Amino acid sequence: MRAIDLTNVTWRKSSYSNPDGGNCIEIAPNIPTLVPVRDSKNPAHGTLVFGTDTWAEFVNSVKTQ
């Protein structure tokens, strides 16, 4: 797998985030075919990268719970 340069992406915090920090994620939504995801409290600890179809399936699954 090739490395993905995420140094210049714009991260967006979850709309469920609160001012106290909480357990939240951030995504970088403007990369074609990929959705990088990281922990908003520990962004330097790594990033998970999902395909857009896989991410959409995950989000739809969570919405139905």
PDBQT receptor file of N, H, CA, C and O in Angstrom, charges set to zero:
ATOM      1  N   MET A   1       0.849  -1.175   0.000  1.00  0.00    +0.000 N 
ATOM      2  CA  MET A   1       0.000   0.000   0.000  1.00  0.00    +0.000 C 
ATOM      3  C   MET A   1       0.891   1.234   0.000  1.00  0.00    +0.000 C 
ATOM      4  O   MET A   1       1.906   1.272   0.696  1.00  0.00    +0.000 OA
ATOM      5  N   ARG A   2       0.524   2.210  -0.755  1.00  0.00    +0.000 N 
ATOM      6  H   ARG A   2      -0.300   2.178  -1.320  1.00  0.00    +0.000 HD
ATOM      7  CA  ARG A   2       1.324   3.431  -0.826  1.00  0.00    +0.000 C 
ATOM      8  C   ARG A   2       0.951   4.380   0.312  1.00  0.00    +0.000 C 
ATOM      9  O   ARG A   2      -0.165   4.346   0.829  1.00  0.00    +0.000 OA
ATOM     10  N   ALA A   3       1.901   5.219   0.686  1.00  0.00    +0.000 N 
ATOM     11  H   ALA A   3       2.808   5.247   0.266  1.00  0.00    +0.000 HD
ATOM     12  CA  ALA A   3       1.658   6.206   1.747  1.00  0.00    +0.000 C 
ATOM     13  C   ALA A   3       0.784   7.330   1.195  1.00  0.00    +0.000 C 
ATOM     14  O   ALA A   3       0.873   7.683   0.019  1.00  0.00    +0.000 OA
ATOM     15  N   ILE A   4      -0.044   7.875   2.048  1.00  0.00    +0.000 N 
ATOM     16  H   ILE A   4      -0.116   7.589   3.003  1.00  0.00    +0.000 HD
ATOM     17  CA  ILE A   4      -0.933   8.971   1.671  1.00  0.00    +0.000 C 
ATOM     18  C   ILE A   4      -0.510  10.204   2.451  1.00  0.00    +0.000 C 
ATOM     19  O   ILE A   4      -0.448  10.177   3.680  1.00  0.00    +0.000 OA
ATOM     20  N   ASP A   5      -0.223  11.274   1.743  1.00  0.00    +0.000 N 
ATOM     21  H   ASP A   5      -0.273  11.296   0.745  1.00  0.00    +0.000 HD
ATOM     22  CA  ASP A   5       0.199  12.517   2.385  1.00  0.00    +0.000 C 
ATOM     23  C   ASP A   5      -1.033  13.261   2.894  1.00  0.00    +0.000 C 
ATOM     24  O   ASP A   5      -1.851  13.735   2.104  1.00  0.00    +0.000 OA
ATOM     25  N   LEU A   6      -1.161  13.360   4.210  1.00  0.00    +0.000 N 
ATOM     26  H   LEU A   6      -0.497  12.976   4.851  1.00  0.00    +0.000 HD
ATOM     27  CA  LEU A   6      -2.316  14.034   4.820  1.00  0.00    +0.000 C 
ATOM     28  C   LEU A   6      -1.919  15.349   5.482  1.00  0.00    +0.000 C 
ATOM     29  O   LEU A   6      -2.687  15.894   6.274  1.00  0.00    +0.000 OA
ATOM     30  N   THR A   7      -0.731  15.867   5.169  1.00  0.00    +0.000 N 
ATOM     31  H   THR A   7      -0.107  15.424   4.526  1.00  0.00    +0.000 HD
ATOM     32  CA  THR A   7      -0.255  17.079   5.844  1.00  0.00    +0.000 C 
ATOM     33  C   THR A   7      -1.063  18.321   5.514  1.00  0.00    +0.000 C 
ATOM     34  O   THR A   7      -1.132  19.239   6.332  1.00  0.00    +0.000 OA
ATOM     35  N   ASN A   8      -1.677  18.377   4.341  1.00  0.00    +0.000 N 
ATOM     36  H   ASN A   8      -1.621  17.632   3.677  1.00  0.00    +0.000 HD
ATOM     37  CA  ASN A   8      -2.405  19.580   3.952  1.00  0.00    +0.000 C 
ATOM     38  C   ASN A   8      -3.917  19.409   3.882  1.00  0.00    +0.000 C 
ATOM     39  O   ASN A   8      -4.612  20.252   3.314  1.00  0.00    +0.000 OA
ATOM     40  N   VAL A   9      -4.431  18.324   4.457  1.00  0.00    +0.000 N 
ATOM     41  H   VAL A   9      -3.867  17.639   4.919  1.00  0.00    +0.000 HD
ATOM     42  CA  VAL A   9      -5.883  18.128   4.414  1.00  0.00    +0.000 C 
ATOM     43  C   VAL A   9      -6.563  18.981   5.484  1.00  0.00    +0.000 C 
ATOM     44  O   VAL A   9      -5.949  19.348   6.486  1.00  0.00    +0.000 OA
ATOM     45  N   THR A  10      -7.806  19.282   5.261  1.00  0.00    +0.000 N 
ATOM     46  H   THR A  10      -8.305  18.985   4.447  1.00  0.00    +0.000 HD
ATOM     47  CA  THR A  10      -8.615  20.004   6.234  1.00  0.00    +0.000 C 
ATOM     48  C   THR A  10      -9.454  18.990   6.989  1.00  0.00    +0.000 C 
ATOM     49  O   THR A  10     -10.250  18.260   6.399  1.00  0.00    +0.000 OA
ATOM     50  N   TRP A  11      -9.267  18.954   8.313  1.00  0.00    +0.000 N 
ATOM     51  H   TRP A  11      -8.620  19.548   8.792  1.00  0.00    +0.000 HD
ATOM     52  CA  TRP A  11      -9.994  18.011   9.151  1.00  0.00    +0.000 C 
ATOM     53  C   TRP A  11     -11.285  18.642   9.634  1.00  0.00    +0.000 C 
ATOM     54  O   TRP A  11     -11.334  19.838   9.920  1.00  0.00    +0.000 OA
ATOM     55  N   ARG A  12     -12.325  17.837   9.723  1.00  0.00    +0.000 N 
ATOM     56  H   ARG A  12     -12.285  16.865   9.491  1.00  0.00    +0.000 HD
ATOM     57  CA  ARG A  12     -13.634  18.288  10.219  1.00  0.00    +0.000 C 
ATOM     58  C   ARG A  12     -14.015  17.414  11.397  1.00  0.00    +0.000 C 
ATOM     59  O   ARG A  12     -14.034  16.187  11.301  1.00  0.00    +0.000 OA
ATOM     60  N   LYS A  13     -14.318  18.069  12.516  1.00  0.00    +0.000 N 
ATOM     61  H   LYS A  13     -14.303  19.065  12.594  1.00  0.00    +0.000 HD
ATOM     62  CA  LYS A  13     -14.698  17.343  13.729  1.00  0.00    +0.000 C 
ATOM     63  C   LYS A  13     -16.158  16.915  13.647  1.00  0.00    +0.000 C 
ATOM     64  O   LYS A  13     -16.976  17.572  13.002  1.00  0.00    +0.000 OA
ATOM     65  N   SER A  14     -16.463  15.835  14.292  1.00  0.00    +0.000 N 
ATOM     66  H   SER A  14     -15.799  15.301  14.816  1.00  0.00    +0.000 HD
ATOM     67  CA  SER A  14     -17.823  15.320  14.330  1.00  0.00    +0.000 C 
ATOM     68  C   SER A  14     -18.802  16.379  14.831  1.00  0.00    +0.000 C 
ATOM     69  O   SER A  14     -18.477  17.156  15.729  1.00  0.00    +0.000 OA
ATOM     70  N   SER A  15     -19.986  16.406  14.254  1.00  0.00    +0.000 N 
ATOM     71  H   SER A  15     -20.249  15.775  13.525  1.00  0.00    +0.000 HD
ATOM     72  CA  SER A  15     -21.015  17.349  14.699  1.00  0.00    +0.000 C 
ATOM     73  C   SER A  15     -21.523  17.005  16.092  1.00  0.00    +0.000 C 
ATOM     74  O   SER A  15     -22.200  17.818  16.722  1.00  0.00    +0.000 OA
ATOM     75  N   TYR A  16     -21.205  15.807  16.582  1.00  0.00    +0.000 N 
ATOM     76  H   TYR A  16     -20.655  15.146  16.070  1.00  0.00    +0.000 HD
ATOM     77  CA  TYR A  16     -21.601  15.407  17.929  1.00  0.00    +0.000 C 
ATOM     78  C   TYR A  16     -20.562  15.793  18.979  1.00  0.00    +0.000 C 
ATOM     79  O   TYR A  16     -20.732  15.501  20.162  1.00  0.00    +0.000 OA
ATOM     80  N   SER A  17     -19.501  16.439  18.549  1.00  0.00    +0.000 N 
ATOM     81  H   SER A  17     -19.363  16.676  17.588  1.00  0.00    +0.000 HD
ATOM     82  CA  SER A  17     -18.452  16.867  19.466  1.00  0.00    +0.000 C 
ATOM     83  C   SER A  17     -18.978  17.971  20.369  1.00  0.00    +0.000 C 
ATOM     84  O   SER A  17     -19.881  18.720  19.997  1.00  0.00    +0.000 OA
ATOM     85  N   ASN A  18     -18.399  18.062  21.564  1.00  0.00    +0.000 N 
ATOM     86  H   ASN A  18     -17.666  17.453  21.867  1.00  0.00    +0.000 HD
ATOM     87  CA  ASN A  18     -18.794  19.138  22.461  1.00  0.00    +0.000 C 
ATOM     88  C   ASN A  18     -17.556  19.921  22.888  1.00  0.00    +0.000 C 
ATOM     89  O   ASN A  18     -16.437  19.459  22.666  1.00  0.00    +0.000 OA
ATOM     90  N   PRO A  19     -17.727  21.085  23.489  1.00  0.00    +0.000 N 
ATOM     91  CA  PRO A  19     -16.580  21.917  23.869  1.00  0.00    +0.000 C 
ATOM     92  C   PRO A  19     -15.637  21.260  24.874  1.00  0.00    +0.000 C 
ATOM     93  O   PRO A  19     -14.480  21.668  24.980  1.00  0.00    +0.000 OA
ATOM     94  N   ASP A  20     -16.104  20.252  25.615  1.00  0.00    +0.000 N 
ATOM     95  H   ASP A  20     -17.044  19.921  25.529  1.00  0.00    +0.000 HD
ATOM     96  CA  ASP A  20     -15.270  19.581  26.606  1.00  0.00    +0.000 C 
ATOM     97  C   ASP A  20     -14.340  18.539  25.996  1.00  0.00    +0.000 C 
ATOM     98  O   ASP A  20     -13.567  17.910  26.719  1.00  0.00    +0.000 OA
ATOM     99  N   GLY A  21     -14.399  18.348  24.706  1.00  0.00    +0.000 N 
ATOM    100  H   GLY A  21     -15.027  18.859  24.119  1.00  0.00    +0.000 HD
ATOM    101  CA  GLY A  21     -13.545  17.352  24.050  1.00  0.00    +0.000 C 
ATOM    102  C   GLY A  21     -14.288  16.071  23.796  1.00  0.00    +0.000 C 
ATOM    103  O   GLY A  21     -14.554  15.734  22.642  1.00  0.00    +0.000 OA
ATOM    104  N   GLY A  22     -14.627  15.353  24.828  1.00  0.00    +0.000 N 
ATOM    105  H   GLY A  22     -14.411  15.627  25.765  1.00  0.00    +0.000 HD
ATOM    106  CA  GLY A  22     -15.384  14.110  24.675  1.00  0.00    +0.000 C 
ATOM    107  C   GLY A  22     -14.664  13.105  23.803  1.00  0.00    +0.000 C 
ATOM    108  O   GLY A  22     -13.498  13.290  23.456  1.00  0.00    +0.000 OA
ATOM    109  N   ASN A  23     -15.358  12.049  23.454  1.00  0.00    +0.000 N 
ATOM    110  H   ASN A  23     -16.306  11.899  23.736  1.00  0.00    +0.000 HD
ATOM    111  CA  ASN A  23     -14.824  11.024  22.570  1.00  0.00    +0.000 C 
ATOM    112  C   ASN A  23     -15.276  11.312  21.156  1.00  0.00    +0.000 C 
ATOM    113  O   ASN A  23     -16.380  10.935  20.762  1.00  0.00    +0.000 OA
ATOM    114  N   CYS A  24     -14.432  11.975  20.394  1.00  0.00    +0.000 N 
ATOM    115  H   CYS A  24     -13.535  12.281  20.714  1.00  0.00    +0.000 HD
ATOM    116  CA  CYS A  24     -14.841  12.416  19.057  1.00  0.00    +0.000 C 
ATOM    117  C   CYS A  24     -13.826  12.009  18.004  1.00  0.00    +0.000 C 
ATOM    118  O   CYS A  24     -12.670  11.707  18.299  1.00  0.00    +0.000 OA
ATOM    119  N   ILE A  25     -14.294  12.012  16.785  1.00  0.00    +0.000 N 
ATOM    120  H   ILE A  25     -15.234  12.257  16.546  1.00  0.00    +0.000 HD
ATOM    121  CA  ILE A  25     -13.413  11.745  15.657  1.00  0.00    +0.000 C 
ATOM    122  C   ILE A  25     -13.392  12.953  14.739  1.00  0.00    +0.000 C 
ATOM    123  O   ILE A  25     -14.256  13.828  14.805  1.00  0.00    +0.000 OA
ATOM    124  N   GLU A  26     -12.388  12.976  13.886  1.00  0.00    +0.000 N 
ATOM    125  H   GLU A  26     -11.686  12.266  13.832  1.00  0.00    +0.000 HD
ATOM    126  CA  GLU A  26     -12.291  13.963  12.820  1.00  0.00    +0.000 C 
ATOM    127  C   GLU A  26     -12.129  13.197  11.521  1.00  0.00    +0.000 C 
ATOM    128  O   GLU A  26     -11.516  12.130  11.479  1.00  0.00    +0.000 OA
ATOM    129  N   ILE A  27     -12.692  13.765  10.455  1.00  0.00    +0.000 N 
ATOM    130  H   ILE A  27     -13.190  14.632  10.489  1.00  0.00    +0.000 HD
ATOM    131  CA  ILE A  27     -12.504  13.183   9.133  1.00  0.00    +0.000 C 
ATOM    132  C   ILE A  27     -11.989  14.262   8.190  1.00  0.00    +0.000 C 
ATOM    133  O   ILE A  27     -12.184  15.455   8.423  1.00  0.00    +0.000 OA
ATOM    134  N   ALA A  28     -11.337  13.828   7.134  1.00  0.00    +0.000 N 
ATOM    135  H   ALA A  28     -11.179  12.858   6.944  1.00  0.00    +0.000 HD
ATOM    136  CA  ALA A  28     -10.910  14.720   6.063  1.00  0.00    +0.000 C 
ATOM    137  C   ALA A  28     -11.754  14.346   4.842  1.00  0.00    +0.000 C 
ATOM    138  O   ALA A  28     -11.391  13.442   4.089  1.00  0.00    +0.000 OA
ATOM    139  N   PRO A  29     -12.879  15.040   4.645  1.00  0.00    +0.000 N 
ATOM    140  CA  PRO A  29     -13.870  14.592   3.674  1.00  0.00    +0.000 C 
ATOM    141  C   PRO A  29     -13.603  14.932   2.209  1.00  0.00    +0.000 C 
ATOM    142  O   PRO A  29     -14.366  14.497   1.347  1.00  0.00    +0.000 OA
ATOM    143  N   ASN A  30     -12.564  15.681   1.894  1.00  0.00    +0.000 N 
ATOM    144  H   ASN A  30     -11.944  16.034   2.595  1.00  0.00    +0.000 HD
ATOM    145  CA  ASN A  30     -12.398  16.157   0.520  1.00  0.00    +0.000 C 
ATOM    146  C   ASN A  30     -11.320  15.430  -0.271  1.00  0.00    +0.000 C 
ATOM    147  O   ASN A  30     -10.676  16.028  -1.133  1.00  0.00    +0.000 OA
ATOM    148  N   ILE A  31     -11.118  14.150   0.012  1.00  0.00    +0.000 N 
ATOM    149  H   ILE A  31     -11.641  13.664   0.712  1.00  0.00    +0.000 HD
ATOM    150  CA  ILE A  31     -10.162  13.359  -0.742  1.00  0.00    +0.000 C 
ATOM    151  C   ILE A  31     -10.951  12.352  -1.570  1.00  0.00    +0.000 C 
ATOM    152  O   ILE A  31     -11.661  11.515  -1.011  1.00  0.00    +0.000 OA
ATOM    153  N   PRO A  32     -10.836  12.422  -2.893  1.00  0.00    +0.000 N 
ATOM    154  CA  PRO A  32     -11.595  11.484  -3.736  1.00  0.00    +0.000 C 
ATOM    155  C   PRO A  32     -11.255  10.029  -3.413  1.00  0.00    +0.000 C 
ATOM    156  O   PRO A  32     -10.085   9.656  -3.329  1.00  0.00    +0.000 OA
ATOM    157  N   THR A  33     -12.264   9.240  -3.241  1.00  0.00    +0.000 N 
ATOM    158  H   THR A  33     -13.215   9.543  -3.310  1.00  0.00    +0.000 HD
ATOM    159  CA  THR A  33     -12.228   7.789  -3.003  1.00  0.00    +0.000 C 
ATOM    160  C   THR A  33     -11.741   7.374  -1.620  1.00  0.00    +0.000 C 
ATOM    161  O   THR A  33     -11.764   6.182  -1.313  1.00  0.00    +0.000 OA
ATOM    162  N   LEU A  34     -11.299   8.308  -0.766  1.00  0.00    +0.000 N 
ATOM    163  H   LEU A  34     -11.280   9.277  -1.015  1.00  0.00    +0.000 HD
ATOM    164  CA  LEU A  34     -10.797   7.964   0.561  1.00  0.00    +0.000 C 
ATOM    165  C   LEU A  34     -11.404   8.847   1.646  1.00  0.00    +0.000 C 
ATOM    166  O   LEU A  34     -11.738  10.006   1.400  1.00  0.00    +0.000 OA
ATOM    167  N   VAL A  35     -11.544   8.287   2.854  1.00  0.00    +0.000 N 
ATOM    168  H   VAL A  35     -11.273   7.345   3.054  1.00  0.00    +0.000 HD
ATOM    169  CA  VAL A  35     -11.983   9.055   4.022  1.00  0.00    +0.000 C 
ATOM    170  C   VAL A  35     -11.011   8.758   5.166  1.00  0.00    +0.000 C 
ATOM    171  O   VAL A  35     -11.118   7.718   5.815  1.00  0.00    +0.000 OA
ATOM    172  N   PRO A  36     -10.065   9.666   5.416  1.00  0.00    +0.000 N 
ATOM    173  CA  PRO A  36      -9.182   9.521   6.571  1.00  0.00    +0.000 C 
ATOM    174  C   PRO A  36      -9.938   9.858   7.854  1.00  0.00    +0.000 C 
ATOM    175  O   PRO A  36     -10.725  10.804   7.885  1.00  0.00    +0.000 OA
ATOM    176  N   VAL A  37      -9.698   9.081   8.912  1.00  0.00    +0.000 N 
ATOM    177  H   VAL A  37      -9.058   8.312   8.886  1.00  0.00    +0.000 HD
ATOM    178  CA  VAL A  37     -10.384   9.251  10.190  1.00  0.00    +0.000 C 
ATOM    179  C   VAL A  37      -9.337   9.217  11.295  1.00  0.00    +0.000 C 
ATOM    180  O   VAL A  37      -8.438   8.377  11.281  1.00  0.00    +0.000 OA
ATOM    181  N   ARG A  38      -9.458  10.141  12.260  1.00  0.00    +0.000 N 
ATOM    182  H   ARG A  38     -10.188  10.824  12.272  1.00  0.00    +0.000 HD
ATOM    183  CA  ARG A  38      -8.522  10.152  13.390  1.00  0.00    +0.000 C 
ATOM    184  C   ARG A  38      -9.238  10.558  14.667  1.00  0.00    +0.000 C 
ATOM    185  O   ARG A  38     -10.337  11.111  14.626  1.00  0.00    +0.000 OA
ATOM    186  N   ASP A  39      -8.611  10.284  15.792  1.00  0.00    +0.000 N 
ATOM    187  H   ASP A  39      -7.718   9.835  15.825  1.00  0.00    +0.000 HD
ATOM    188  CA  ASP A  39      -9.112  10.660  17.112  1.00  0.00    +0.000 C 
ATOM    189  C   ASP A  39      -8.840  12.149  17.311  1.00  0.00    +0.000 C 
ATOM    190  O   ASP A  39      -7.691  12.580  17.217  1.00  0.00    +0.000 OA
ATOM    191  N   SER A  40      -9.866  12.931  17.582  1.00  0.00    +0.000 N 
ATOM    192  H   SER A  40     -10.799  12.580  17.658  1.00  0.00    +0.000 HD
ATOM    193  CA  SER A  40      -9.685  14.373  17.716  1.00  0.00    +0.000 C 
ATOM    194  C   SER A  40      -8.841  14.759  18.932  1.00  0.00    +0.000 C 
ATOM    195  O   SER A  40      -8.230  15.828  18.942  1.00  0.00    +0.000 OA
ATOM    196  N   LYS A  41      -8.798  13.911  19.946  1.00  0.00    +0.000 N 
ATOM    197  H   LYS A  41      -9.294  13.042  19.938  1.00  0.00    +0.000 HD
ATOM    198  CA  LYS A  41      -8.002  14.215  21.141  1.00  0.00    +0.000 C 
ATOM    199  C   LYS A  41      -6.538  13.843  20.961  1.00  0.00    +0.000 C 
ATOM    200  O   LYS A  41      -5.665  14.412  21.616  1.00  0.00    +0.000 OA
ATOM    201  N   ASN A  42      -6.269  12.896  20.078  1.00  0.00    +0.000 N 
ATOM    202  H   ASN A  42      -6.979  12.434  19.546  1.00  0.00    +0.000 HD
ATOM    203  CA  ASN A  42      -4.905  12.405  19.849  1.00  0.00    +0.000 C 
ATOM    204  C   ASN A  42      -4.611  12.300  18.356  1.00  0.00    +0.000 C 
ATOM    205  O   ASN A  42      -4.354  11.201  17.865  1.00  0.00    +0.000 OA
ATOM    206  N   PRO A  43      -4.643  13.396  17.630  1.00  0.00    +0.000 N 
ATOM    207  CA  PRO A  43      -4.473  13.313  16.173  1.00  0.00    +0.000 C 
ATOM    208  C   PRO A  43      -3.121  12.774  15.725  1.00  0.00    +0.000 C 
ATOM    209  O   PRO A  43      -3.013  12.242  14.620  1.00  0.00    +0.000 OA
ATOM    210  N   ALA A  44      -2.101  12.898  16.545  1.00  0.00    +0.000 N 
ATOM    211  H   ALA A  44      -2.189  13.330  17.442  1.00  0.00    +0.000 HD
ATOM    212  CA  ALA A  44      -0.773  12.411  16.168  1.00  0.00    +0.000 C 
ATOM    213  C   ALA A  44      -0.631  10.897  16.337  1.00  0.00    +0.000 C 
ATOM    214  O   ALA A  44       0.379  10.325  15.928  1.00  0.00    +0.000 OA
ATOM    215  N   HIS A  45      -1.618  10.251  16.928  1.00  0.00    +0.000 N 
ATOM    216  H   HIS A  45      -2.439  10.716  17.260  1.00  0.00    +0.000 HD
ATOM    217  CA  HIS A  45      -1.535   8.809  17.192  1.00  0.00    +0.000 C 
ATOM    218  C   HIS A  45      -1.901   7.946  16.002  1.00  0.00    +0.000 C 
ATOM    219  O   HIS A  45      -1.935   6.721  16.120  1.00  0.00    +0.000 OA
ATOM    220  N   GLY A  46      -2.171   8.543  14.880  1.00  0.00    +0.000 N 
ATOM    221  H   GLY A  46      -2.143   9.538  14.784  1.00  0.00    +0.000 HD
ATOM    222  CA  GLY A  46      -2.432   7.751  13.680  1.00  0.00    +0.000 C 
ATOM    223  C   GLY A  46      -3.770   8.044  13.049  1.00  0.00    +0.000 C 
ATOM    224  O   GLY A  46      -4.647   8.670  13.644  1.00  0.00    +0.000 OA
ATOM    225  N   THR A  47      -3.898   7.578  11.840  1.00  0.00    +0.000 N 
ATOM    226  H   THR A  47      -3.185   7.070  11.356  1.00  0.00    +0.000 HD
ATOM    227  CA  THR A  47      -5.091   7.805  11.036  1.00  0.00    +0.000 C 
ATOM    228  C   THR A  47      -5.508   6.488  10.393  1.00  0.00    +0.000 C 
ATOM    229  O   THR A  47      -4.670   5.728   9.909  1.00  0.00    +0.000 OA
ATOM    230  N   LEU A  48      -6.795   6.232  10.395  1.00  0.00    +0.000 N 
ATOM    231  H   LEU A  48      -7.476   6.849  10.789  1.00  0.00    +0.000 HD
ATOM    232  CA  LEU A  48      -7.353   5.108   9.651  1.00  0.00    +0.000 C 
ATOM    233  C   LEU A  48      -7.894   5.668   8.341  1.00  0.00    +0.000 C 
ATOM    234  O   LEU A  48      -8.495   6.742   8.331  1.00  0.00    +0.000 OA
ATOM    235  N   VAL A  49      -7.690   4.964   7.252  1.00  0.00    +0.000 N 
ATOM    236  H   VAL A  49      -7.201   4.091   7.261  1.00  0.00    +0.000 HD
ATOM    237  CA  VAL A  49      -8.165   5.433   5.954  1.00  0.00    +0.000 C 
ATOM    238  C   VAL A  49      -9.115   4.394   5.372  1.00  0.00    +0.000 C 
ATOM    239  O   VAL A  49      -8.762   3.226   5.205  1.00  0.00    +0.000 OA
ATOM    240  N   PHE A  50     -10.319   4.843   5.071  1.00  0.00    +0.000 N 
ATOM    241  H   PHE A  50     -10.606   5.792   5.206  1.00  0.00    +0.000 HD
ATOM    242  CA  PHE A  50     -11.362   3.970   4.522  1.00  0.00    +0.000 C 
ATOM    243  C   PHE A  50     -11.687   4.398   3.095  1.00  0.00    +0.000 C 
ATOM    244  O   PHE A  50     -11.549   5.570   2.745  1.00  0.00    +0.000 OA
ATOM    245  N   GLY A  51     -12.112   3.459   2.287  1.00  0.00    +0.000 N 
ATOM    246  H   GLY A  51     -12.223   2.507   2.572  1.00  0.00    +0.000 HD
ATOM    247  CA  GLY A  51     -12.671   3.798   0.984  1.00  0.00    +0.000 C 
ATOM    248  C   GLY A  51     -14.015   4.489   1.200  1.00  0.00    +0.000 C 
ATOM    249  O   GLY A  51     -14.690   4.236   2.198  1.00  0.00    +0.000 OA
ATOM    250  N   THR A  52     -14.405   5.354   0.277  1.00  0.00    +0.000 N 
ATOM    251  H   THR A  52     -13.857   5.559  -0.534  1.00  0.00    +0.000 HD
ATOM    252  CA  THR A  52     -15.657   6.107   0.456  1.00  0.00    +0.000 C 
ATOM    253  C   THR A  52     -16.871   5.184   0.554  1.00  0.00    +0.000 C 
ATOM    254  O   THR A  52     -17.789   5.457   1.327  1.00  0.00    +0.000 OA
ATOM    255  N   ASP A  53     -16.888   4.097  -0.218  1.00  0.00    +0.000 N 
ATOM    256  H   ASP A  53     -16.143   3.875  -0.846  1.00  0.00    +0.000 HD
ATOM    257  CA  ASP A  53     -18.019   3.159  -0.148  1.00  0.00    +0.000 C 
ATOM    258  C   ASP A  53     -18.094   2.480   1.211  1.00  0.00    +0.000 C 
ATOM    259  O   ASP A  53     -19.176   2.322   1.775  1.00  0.00    +0.000 OA
ATOM    260  N   THR A  54     -16.943   2.082   1.734  1.00  0.00    +0.000 N 
ATOM    261  H   THR A  54     -16.063   2.211   1.276  1.00  0.00    +0.000 HD
ATOM    262  CA  THR A  54     -16.899   1.440   3.051  1.00  0.00    +0.000 C 
ATOM    263  C   THR A  54     -17.327   2.411   4.134  1.00  0.00    +0.000 C 
ATOM    264  O   THR A  54     -18.065   2.038   5.046  1.00  0.00    +0.000 OA
ATOM    265  N   TRP A  55     -16.870   3.662   4.043  1.00  0.00    +0.000 N 
ATOM    266  H   TRP A  55     -16.271   3.965   3.302  1.00  0.00    +0.000 HD
ATOM    267  CA  TRP A  55     -17.233   4.677   5.032  1.00  0.00    +0.000 C 
ATOM    268  C   TRP A  55     -18.738   4.948   4.992  1.00  0.00    +0.000 C 
ATOM    269  O   TRP A  55     -19.380   5.034   6.039  1.00  0.00    +0.000 OA
ATOM    270  N   ALA A  56     -19.296   5.081   3.799  1.00  0.00    +0.000 N 
ATOM    271  H   ALA A  56     -18.774   5.011   2.949  1.00  0.00    +0.000 HD
ATOM    272  CA  ALA A  56     -20.734   5.336   3.658  1.00  0.00    +0.000 C 
ATOM    273  C   ALA A  56     -21.545   4.178   4.244  1.00  0.00    +0.000 C 
ATOM    274  O   ALA A  56     -22.569   4.397   4.892  1.00  0.00    +0.000 OA
ATOM    275  N   GLU A  57     -21.084   2.952   4.015  1.00  0.00    +0.000 N 
ATOM    276  H   GLU A  57     -20.252   2.774   3.489  1.00  0.00    +0.000 HD
ATOM    277  CA  GLU A  57     -21.764   1.778   4.570  1.00  0.00    +0.000 C 
ATOM    278  C   GLU A  57     -21.724   1.800   6.103  1.00  0.00    +0.000 C 
ATOM    279  O   GLU A  57     -22.720   1.499   6.762  1.00  0.00    +0.000 OA
ATOM    280  N   PHE A  58     -20.563   2.158   6.660  1.00  0.00    +0.000 N 
ATOM    281  H   PHE A  58     -19.755   2.403   6.125  1.00  0.00    +0.000 HD
ATOM    282  CA  PHE A  58     -20.426   2.267   8.117  1.00  0.00    +0.000 C 
ATOM    283  C   PHE A  58     -21.368   3.329   8.679  1.00  0.00    +0.000 C 
ATOM    284  O   PHE A  58     -22.089   3.070   9.643  1.00  0.00    +0.000 OA
ATOM    285  N   VAL A  59     -21.366   4.516   8.086  1.00  0.00    +0.000 N 
ATOM    286  H   VAL A  59     -20.781   4.726   7.303  1.00  0.00    +0.000 HD
ATOM    287  CA  VAL A  59     -22.216   5.616   8.574  1.00  0.00    +0.000 C 
ATOM    288  C   VAL A  59     -23.683   5.226   8.487  1.00  0.00    +0.000 C 
ATOM    289  O   VAL A  59     -24.437   5.467   9.429  1.00  0.00    +0.000 OA
ATOM    290  N   ASN A  60     -24.101   4.635   7.389  1.00  0.00    +0.000 N 
ATOM    291  H   ASN A  60     -23.488   4.439   6.623  1.00  0.00    +0.000 HD
ATOM    292  CA  ASN A  60     -25.497   4.212   7.250  1.00  0.00    +0.000 C 
ATOM    293  C   ASN A  60     -25.862   3.149   8.270  1.00  0.00    +0.000 C 
ATOM    294  O   ASN A  60     -26.978   3.144   8.789  1.00  0.00    +0.000 OA
ATOM    295  N   SER A  61     -24.936   2.251   8.561  1.00  0.00    +0.000 N 
ATOM    296  H   SER A  61     -24.030   2.255   8.140  1.00  0.00    +0.000 HD
ATOM    297  CA  SER A  61     -25.177   1.219   9.570  1.00  0.00    +0.000 C 
ATOM    298  C   SER A  61     -25.359   1.829  10.948  1.00  0.00    +0.000 C 
ATOM    299  O   SER A  61     -26.253   1.431  11.695  1.00  0.00    +0.000 OA
ATOM    300  N   VAL A  62     -24.511   2.795  11.288  1.00  0.00    +0.000 N 
ATOM    301  H   VAL A  62     -23.785   3.118  10.682  1.00  0.00    +0.000 HD
ATOM    302  CA  VAL A  62     -24.614   3.447  12.590  1.00  0.00    +0.000 C 
ATOM    303  C   VAL A  62     -25.926   4.223  12.711  1.00  0.00    +0.000 C 
ATOM    304  O   VAL A  62     -26.546   4.236  13.774  1.00  0.00    +0.000 OA
ATOM    305  N   LYS A  63     -26.341   4.861  11.639  1.00  0.00    +0.000 N 
ATOM    306  H   LYS A  63     -25.837   4.851  10.775  1.00  0.00    +0.000 HD
ATOM    307  CA  LYS A  63     -27.588   5.637  11.659  1.00  0.00    +0.000 C 
ATOM    308  C   LYS A  63     -28.797   4.766  11.929  1.00  0.00    +0.000 C 
ATOM    309  O   LYS A  63     -29.776   5.233  12.511  1.00  0.00    +0.000 OA
ATOM    310  N   THR A  64     -28.749   3.503  11.518  1.00  0.00    +0.000 N 
ATOM    311  H   THR A  64     -27.954   3.124  11.046  1.00  0.00    +0.000 HD
ATOM    312  CA  THR A  64     -29.903   2.619  11.694  1.00  0.00    +0.000 C 
ATOM    313  C   THR A  64     -29.929   1.949  13.058  1.00  0.00    +0.000 C 
ATOM    314  O   THR A  64     -30.894   1.254  13.377  1.00  0.00    +0.000 OA
ATOM    315  N   GLN A  65     -28.902   2.139  13.866  1.00  0.00    +0.000 N 
ATOM    316  H   GLN A  65     -28.119   2.704  13.606  1.00  0.00    +0.000 HD
ATOM    317  CA  GLN A  65     -28.844   1.523  15.196  1.00  0.00    +0.000 C 
ATOM    318  C   GLN A  65     -29.672   2.278  16.199  1.00  0.00    +0.000 C 
ATOM    319  O   GLN A  65     -29.731   1.893  17.367  1.00  0.00    +0.000 OA
TER     320      GLN A  65
